[in-house]
Amino acid sequence: MTNDETTIEQEPAVEPSRSLVIPKLPDDALILLPVRNMVLFPSMLVPVGVGRAKSILAARQAVQHEQPMGVLLQRDASVEEPGGEDLHTVGAVANVMRFVNGREGHHHLVLQGIERFRVTEFLEGYPFLVGRVERIAEHQPEGPEIDARMLALRDKALEALELLPQAPQELAGALTSIKEPGVLADSVAGYLDLGSEERQELLETFDIETRLERVLSLVDYRVEVLKLSQKISERTHETMSERQREALLREQLRSIQEELGESDEKGEEIRELEQRIDEAQMPEEVDKQARKELRRLERMPEGAGEYSMLRTYLDWLLELPWSLERSEDIDIDRARDILDADHYGLEPVKRRILEHLAVRKLNPEGRSPILCFVGPPGVGKTSLGQSIARATGRDFMRASLGGVHDEAEIRGHRRTYLGALPGKIIQSIHKAGSRNPVLMLDEMDKLGGGIQGDPSAALLEVLDPAQNGTFQDNYLGVPFDLTGVFFIATANVPDQIPGPLRDRMEMIEIPGYTQEEKVEIARRYLLDRQREGAGLSAEQLEVTDGAMHRIVAEYTREAGCRQLERELGAVARHFAVRIADGSLQQARVDADDVPEILGAPKFEGEVAMRTSVPGVATGLAWTPVGGDILFIEANRSQGSGRLVLTGQLGDVMKESAQTALSLIKARADQLELDISSLQSDDVHVHVPAGAIPKDGPSAGVAMYSALVSLLTGRCIREDVAMTGEITLRGLVLPVGGIKEKVLAARRAGIHTVLLPARNRKDYEDIPESAREDMTFHWIEHVEEATDIALRAREADPTTATG
């Protein structure tokens, strides 16, 4: 690279992939900056915003090499990529005093004018505008006529400043101190309220005497306008109501603007906003706030930074449905039909929803509780909310709370912050277009918290019927009535919802589906949806009940139906390819065809294989996505009497294993065990799926049974699973998630379940189909579990290795 070339990094908007090599500028050339609606005069210091890629690149080059720039006015402000023919040829040479990087590609320059120049030739080969220029030096004339014109111009300019209500005092002092006639004319022209073409005409007036006369004429005209405006104000200053006074002043302003030939776009905007306020039917407090902000907006210049923020705030106030409600038409029979058509099973949940709707119909003004649907993913929590909206004729909106960790996401940001917006509650109501939608707060148990505040605390007011009638969003700053909103929450794990928030809601548990229910759901809803998604008709693709049962049993093991729907989608796409290429007209899928389409089964009956040796027991576990089976494996080896625990076990689960081993040692005589061998051998307890953390006390019975099986050499029956917490006295304590655990055992092909006797109250929650084909043993002591689960002795306990 030669010394006549410079390499700089381009802006991403130009070409982010490489750097530019910029030739050195000739001595009589300048980097040119095209501007819209702004003329820079010599000796002026003004800020300029740049957003075009070429302009940003030109500014960076000038700053990097400390070069001046030539500022030229565009002839047509709408041209985005101006060339030489689109620019005036006379401009001002300027030094870049400061370069400020802005957001989203918009940057700001502070330019100081130096002298006039004229472009003689636009040069090619640069990534921005460059031109050869002729600098126009000014020779300040002297004499009594020049002094007289300067004195008259200075007096008129000072008079204009006195008539302006908010003119800076420093400007008057600056004008008084100027001694050069050209500088005085340029300074007055720079601060005078002129159009860009008038300013350009003055910039192109090189003769200083002519320029003084032209500026003096313009200043004299502005002074007369200001005096006339002052007289109008004095004549119309009478006692009248605020609204009449505002209307009269606007009419006078419109008349003055018509006389001056100026547009009244801002006036039209203010009148439109005032009309919308009149029609919005807002509460008195909100109406008063809106009119106060409208008066501020009217006094504010359009170029002020706060103008757009205030206009956006008024738009939010006016677009909210302060009084618009959807008429609620609750027909219980129709609601029952909608729920039955949209959801199979879930009878307790449907019954509670119908009770809720019946109370709403009989007592519309009552404060109904907030419903919270709790259950594993894919069981239909969100679609239940949509069904409720259909049944009541309301709008449905969903606000996801998963991962929200900022209180402002709920209550809104204050308007002082850049990019402030209302919170999720107000935004959802705004999108719904009515003040009484069905609003679903999804994933309530996944709320976060941090230095920005606790969003769950902000929800306390939202979900309290006694308080949410005056909910105040930080952005709006005025209360909004939320009593008409039908709130529904969803969660996977209720224990992860903060206690005060959980106390404000009624928990409705939605359990996982049985195999029969999944098959029925697939037949009624999922298959049709996947066929439609693949572009197939019912005649082109038929899936038999046998195939459905096999897909559910061997390819899915979940509480909900999402994986089942994905597998049905794979079946539909498999045949869509063959039907699309013409090799097949229609297809019928039977049970034997499933492995060919979906591959080898993903789940199989591994219980019999794992429990075929002593030391292995089948436990039952609860997870946020439903129940699951859990294998407890035990082994012994020569050592020093240690207990080794592996499998990512939590503290509580480790304590269960220690309790089980202590209980066995205490009952060694009853179990016919050699206590000396326990003191000399190491016992290793492992729970497979070691990468998954596990904790909780409910595996106590399974750990005790696995250790007894290991030490006695008796295998545990492969069709038995168990759950329950144990104590050092051998008692079996109750545990949670009985329904989910039983359904998991049934999915795994287990038909005998050992449950704590104190969990007998949960028997009614178990689906009837599971109760009919499964055997339940309610145990109070661990000895009952081993009596039922262990087979007859098959080997000497001293030789058992597990």
Long-range contacts (C-beta under 8 A, 24 or more apart in sequence): 6-61, 6-64, 6-65, 8-57, 8-60, 8-61, 8-64, 10-57, 10-127, 11-53, 11-56, 11-57, 11-60, 11-105, 12-105, 13-53, 13-56, 13-105, 14-53, 14-54, 14-57, 14-127, 20-57, 20-127, 22-61, 22-126, 22-127, 23-125, 23-126, 25-67, 25-130, 26-123, 26-132, 28-132, 28-133, 28-134, 29-123, 29-130, 29-131, 29-132, 29-133, 30-67, 30-68, 30-69, 30-70, 30-93, 30-117, 30-130, 30-131, 30-133, 31-58, 31-61, 31-62, 31-67, 31-68, 31-69, 31-70, 31-128, 31-129, 31-130, 32-58, 32-69, 32-70, 32-71, 32-72, 32-87, 32-91, 32-119, 32-122, 32-128, 32-129, 32-130, 32-131, 33-58, 33-59, 33-69, 33-70, 33-71, 33-72, 33-94, 33-129, 34-72, 34-73, 34-74, 34-82, 34-86, 34-87, 34-129, 35-71, 35-72, 35-73, 35-74, 36-73, 36-74, 36-77, 37-77, 37-196, 38-73, 38-196, 39-73, 39-92, 39-196, 39-199, 39-200, 39-202, 39-203, 40-71, 40-91, 40-92, 40-94, 40-111, 40-113, 41-92, 41-113, 41-186, 41-187, 41-189, 41-190, 41-199, 41-202, 41-203, 42-92, 42-93, 42-113, 42-114, 42-115, 42-116, 42-138, 42-182, 42-183, 42-186, 43-112, 43-113, 43-183, 43-186, 43-187, 44-92, 44-112, 44-113, 44-186, 44-187, 44-190, 45-97, 45-110, 45-111, 45-112, 45-113, 46-110, 46-111, 46-113, 46-190, 47-108, 47-109, 47-110, 47-111, 48-108, 48-109, 48-110, 48-111, 49-102, 49-106, 49-107, 49-108, 49-109, 50-106, 50-107, 50-108, 50-109, 51-105, 51-106, 51-107, 52-80, 52-81, 54-81, 54-127, 54-128, 54-129, 55-128, 56-105, 56-107, 57-127, 57-128, 58-128, 58-129, 59-96, 59-99, 59-107, 59-109, 60-99, 61-128, 62-96, 63-96, 63-99, 68-93, 68-94, 68-95, 68-96, 68-114, 69-93, 69-94, 69-95, 69-96, 69-111, 70-94, 70-117, 70-119, 70-131, 70-133, 71-111, 71-113, 72-119, 73-196, 73-199, 73-200, 82-129, 83-122, 83-129, 84-119, 84-122, 84-129, 84-131, 87-119, 87-129, 88-200, 88-204, 89-118, 89-119, 90-116, 90-117, 90-118, 90-119, 90-200, 90-203, 90-204, 91-116, 91-117, 91-119, 91-203, 92-116, 92-117, 92-203, 93-117, 93-133, 93-135, 113-186, 116-203, 116-206, 136-206, 138-182, 138-206, 138-208, 140-180, 140-181, 140-182, 140-208, 141-181, 141-208, 141-209, 145-209, 146-181, 146-208, 146-209, 146-212, 149-181, 149-209, 149-212, 149-213, 149-216, 150-181, 150-184, 150-212, 152-216, 153-184, 153-185, 153-188, 153-212, 153-215, 153-216, 153-219, 154-178, 154-184, 156-216, 156-219, 156-220, 156-223, 157-188, 157-219, 159-223, 160-219, 160-222, 160-223, 160-226, 163-223, 163-226, 163-227, 163-230, 164-226, 181-208, 181-209, 181-212, 182-208, 182-211, 184-212, 185-211, 185-212, 185-215, 186-211, 188-215, 188-219, 189-215, 189-218, 192-218, 192-219, 192-222, 193-222, 194-218, 225-260, 228-256, 229-256, 232-256, 266-302, 270-294, 270-297, 270-298, 273-297, 273-314, 273-318, 276-318, 277-318, 280-317, 280-318, 280-322, 280-323, 281-322, 281-323, 282-317, 282-322, 282-323, 283-322, 283-478, 283-479, 285-478, 285-479, 286-317, 286-322, 286-478, 286-479, 289-317, 289-477, 289-478, 290-314, 290-317, 290-318, 293-317, 309-415, 309-420, 313-415, 313-475, 316-422, 316-430, 316-475, 316-476, 317-476, 317-478, 319-430, 320-426, 320-429, 320-430, 320-476, 320-480, 321-429, 321-430, 321-432, 321-433, 321-434, 321-435, 322-435, 322-480, 323-435, 324-433, 324-434, 324-435, 325-434, 325-435, 325-436, 325-484, 326-393, 326-394, 326-395, 326-434, 326-436, 326-437, 327-393, 328-360, 328-364, 328-392, 328-393, 328-394, 328-436, 329-392, 329-393, 330-357, 330-358, 330-360, 330-361, 330-391, 330-392, 331-391, 332-357, 332-358, 332-361, 334-391, 335-391, 335-392, 338-387, 338-390, 338-391, 339-384, 339-387, 339-391, 342-383, 342-384, 342-386, 342-387, 342-390, 343-380, 343-383, 343-384, 343-387, 344-517, 344-520, 344-521, 344-524, 344-525, 345-513, 345-517, 345-520, 345-521, 346-380, 346-384, 346-510, 348-508, 349-373, 349-384, 349-508, 349-510, 352-508, 353-384, 353-388, 357-388, 357-391, 357-392, 360-392, 367-465, 367-466, 367-483, 368-465, 369-465, 369-505, 369-506, 370-463, 370-465, 370-487, 370-488, 370-489, 370-504, 370-505, 370-506, 371-487, 371-488, 371-489, 371-505, 371-506, 371-508, 372-444, 372-488, 372-489, 372-490, 372-491, 372-494, 372-497, 372-502, 372-505, 372-506, 372-507, 372-508, 373-488, 373-489, 373-490, 373-491, 373-508, 373-510, 374-490, 374-491, 374-492, 374-493, 374-494, 374-507, 374-508, 374-509, 374-510, 375-492, 375-509, 375-510, 375-511, 375-512, 375-559, 376-492, 376-512, 376-558, 376-559, 376-560, 376-623, 376-624, 376-625, 376-626, 376-740, 377-492, 377-559, 377-560, 377-562, 377-625, 378-558, 378-559, 378-560, 378-561, 378-562, 378-563, 379-510, 379-511, 379-512, 379-513, 379-559, 379-560, 379-561, 380-510, 380-560, 381-490, 381-510, 382-440, 382-442, 382-490, 384-488, 384-510, 385-438, 385-440, 385-488, 385-490, 388-438, 388-486, 388-488, 389-437, 389-438, 392-438, 392-486, 394-434, 394-436, 394-437, 394-438, 394-486, 395-432, 395-433, 395-434, 395-437, 395-438, 396-432, 396-437, 396-438, 396-440, 397-428, 397-429, 397-431, 397-432, 397-437, 397-438, 397-439, 397-440, 398-428, 398-439, 398-440, 398-442, 399-424, 399-425, 399-427, 399-428, 399-439, 399-440, 399-441, 399-442, 400-442, 400-443, 401-441, 401-442, 401-443, 401-444, 401-446, 401-447, 401-455, 402-442, 402-443, 402-446, 403-446, 403-448, 404-447, 404-448, 404-455, 405-447, 405-448, 405-449, 405-450, 405-452, 405-455, 406-450, 406-452, 406-453, 406-455, 407-452, 407-453, 407-454, 407-455, 407-457, 407-458, 408-452, 408-453, 408-474, 409-455, 410-455, 410-458, 410-459, 410-462, 411-458, 411-473, 411-474, 412-473, 412-474, 412-475, 412-476, 413-474, 413-475, 414-474, 414-475, 415-475, 415-477, 420-475, 421-475, 422-473, 422-475, 422-476, 423-458, 423-473, 423-474, 423-475, 425-462, 425-471, 425-473, 425-482, 426-473, 426-475, 426-476, 426-480, 429-480, 429-485, 435-481, 435-484, 435-485, 436-484, 436-485, 436-486, 437-485, 437-486, 438-485, 438-486, 438-488, 439-485, 439-486, 439-487, 439-488, 440-488, 440-489, 440-490, 441-487, 441-488, 441-489, 441-490, 442-489, 442-490, 443-490, 443-491, 443-492, 444-489, 444-490, 444-491, 444-497, 444-501, 445-491, 445-492, 445-493, 445-494, 445-496, 445-497, 446-492, 446-496, 447-497, 447-498, 456-497, 456-498, 456-501, 457-498, 459-501, 460-500, 460-501, 460-504, 462-487, 463-487, 463-489, 463-501, 463-504, 463-505, 464-504, 492-624, 492-625, 493-624, 511-559, 511-739, 511-740, 511-743, 511-765, 511-767, 512-558, 512-559, 512-560, 512-626, 512-627, 512-740, 512-743, 513-559, 513-560, 513-561, 513-743, 514-743, 514-746, 514-767, 514-769, 514-770, 515-549, 515-552, 515-553, 515-746, 515-747, 516-769, 517-767, 518-552, 518-556, 518-561, 518-564, 519-545, 519-548, 519-549, 519-552, 521-561, 521-564, 522-548, 522-551, 522-552, 522-561, 522-564, 522-565, 522-568, 523-548, 526-561, 526-564, 526-565, 526-568, 527-568, 529-565, 530-565, 530-568, 530-569, 530-571, 530-572, 531-572, 533-569, 533-572, 534-569, 534-572, 534-573, 534-575, 534-576, 535-576, 536-572, 536-575, 536-576, 536-579, 539-586, 540-575, 540-579, 540-585, 540-586, 540-587, 541-571, 541-572, 541-575, 541-586, 541-587, 541-589, 542-586, 542-587, 542-588, 542-589, 543-568, 543-571, 543-588, 543-589, 544-588, 544-589, 544-590, 544-591, 546-590, 546-591, 547-589, 547-590, 547-591, 547-593, 547-594, 549-591, 550-591, 550-594, 551-594, 551-598, 553-603, 553-747, 554-594, 554-601, 554-602, 554-603, 554-604, 555-594, 555-598, 555-601, 555-602, 555-603, 556-602, 556-603, 557-602, 557-603, 557-628, 557-747, 557-748, 558-625, 558-626, 559-625, 559-626, 559-627, 559-740, 559-743, 560-625, 560-626, 567-598, 570-597, 570-598, 571-597, 571-598, 605-748, 605-749, 607-718, 607-719, 607-721, 607-748, 607-749, 607-750, 608-718, 611-715, 611-716, 611-717, 611-718, 612-715, 612-718, 613-715, 613-802, 614-709, 614-710, 614-712, 614-713, 614-714, 614-715, 614-716, 614-794, 614-795, 614-800, 614-802, 615-706, 615-707, 615-709, 615-710, 615-800, 615-802, 616-706, 616-709, 616-715, 616-716, 616-802, 617-702, 617-703, 617-705, 617-706, 617-709, 617-716, 617-722, 617-789, 618-702, 618-716, 618-718, 618-720, 618-721, 618-722, 618-750, 619-698, 619-699, 619-701, 619-702, 619-703, 619-721, 619-722, 619-723, 620-698, 620-702, 620-721, 620-722, 620-723, 620-741, 620-742, 620-744, 620-745, 620-753, 621-694, 621-696, 621-698, 621-699, 621-723, 621-741, 621-744, 622-696, 622-698, 622-736, 622-737, 622-740, 622-741, 626-740, 626-743, 626-744, 627-737, 627-739, 627-740, 627-741, 627-742, 627-743, 627-744, 627-745, 628-744, 629-721, 629-744, 629-745, 629-748, 629-750, 630-687, 630-694, 630-699, 630-702, 631-687, 631-688, 632-685, 632-687, 632-699, 632-702, 632-703, 632-705, 632-706, 633-685, 633-686, 633-687, 633-688, 633-706, 633-802, 634-683, 634-684, 634-685, 634-686, 634-703, 634-706, 634-707, 634-709, 634-710, 634-802, 635-683, 635-684, 635-686, 635-710, 635-801, 635-802, 636-681, 636-682, 636-683, 636-684, 636-710, 636-711, 636-800, 636-801, 636-802, 637-681, 637-682, 637-684, 638-680, 638-681, 638-682, 639-680, 639-681, 639-682, 640-680, 640-682, 641-678, 641-679, 641-680, 641-681, 641-682, 642-682, 642-683, 643-682, 643-683, 643-685, 644-682, 644-683, 644-684, 644-685, 645-685, 645-686, 646-684, 646-685, 646-686, 646-687, 646-690, 647-686, 647-687, 647-688, 647-689, 647-690, 647-694, 648-687, 648-690, 648-691, 648-692, 648-693, 648-694, 649-687, 649-694, 649-695, 650-693, 650-694, 650-695, 650-696, 651-695, 652-695, 652-696, 652-697, 653-687, 653-694, 653-695, 653-696, 653-697, 653-699, 655-697, 656-697, 656-699, 656-700, 656-703, 656-725, 656-726, 657-685, 657-703, 659-700, 659-726, 659-727, 659-728, 660-700, 660-703, 660-704, 660-707, 660-726, 661-707, 662-728, 663-704, 663-726, 663-728, 663-730, 663-782, 664-704, 664-707, 664-708, 664-711, 666-728, 667-730, 671-708, 671-711, 671-712, 672-712, 672-797, 673-711, 673-712, 673-797, 674-797, 674-798, 677-798, 678-711, 683-707, 683-710, 696-735, 697-725, 697-733, 697-735, 698-723, 698-724, 698-725, 698-735, 698-736, 698-737, 699-723, 700-724, 700-725, 700-726, 700-732, 701-725, 701-726, 701-732, 701-754, 701-779, 701-782, 701-785, 704-782, 704-785, 704-786, 705-782, 705-785, 705-786, 705-789, 705-790, 708-786, 708-790, 709-790, 709-802, 710-800, 710-802, 711-797, 711-800, 712-790, 712-793, 712-797, 712-800, 713-793, 713-794, 713-795, 713-796, 713-797, 713-799, 713-800, 714-790, 714-791, 714-792, 714-793, 714-794, 715-790, 715-791, 715-794, 716-789, 716-790, 716-791, 717-752, 717-789, 717-790, 717-791, 719-749, 719-750, 719-751, 719-752, 720-750, 720-752, 720-753, 720-754, 720-788, 720-789, 721-745, 721-748, 721-750, 721-752, 721-753, 721-754, 722-753, 722-754, 722-755, 722-785, 722-789, 723-753, 723-754, 723-755, 723-756, 724-754, 724-755, 724-756, 724-759, 724-779, 724-785, 725-756, 726-782, 730-781, 730-782, 730-783, 731-780, 731-781, 731-782, 732-756, 732-757, 732-758, 732-779, 732-780, 732-781, 732-782, 732-784, 732-785, 733-758, 734-758, 734-759, 735-759, 738-762, 738-765, 738-766, 739-765, 739-766, 739-767, 742-766, 742-770, 742-774, 743-767, 743-770, 745-774, 746-770, 746-773, 746-774, 751-775, 752-777, 752-788, 753-777, 754-779, 754-784, 754-785, 754-788, 754-789, 755-779, 756-780
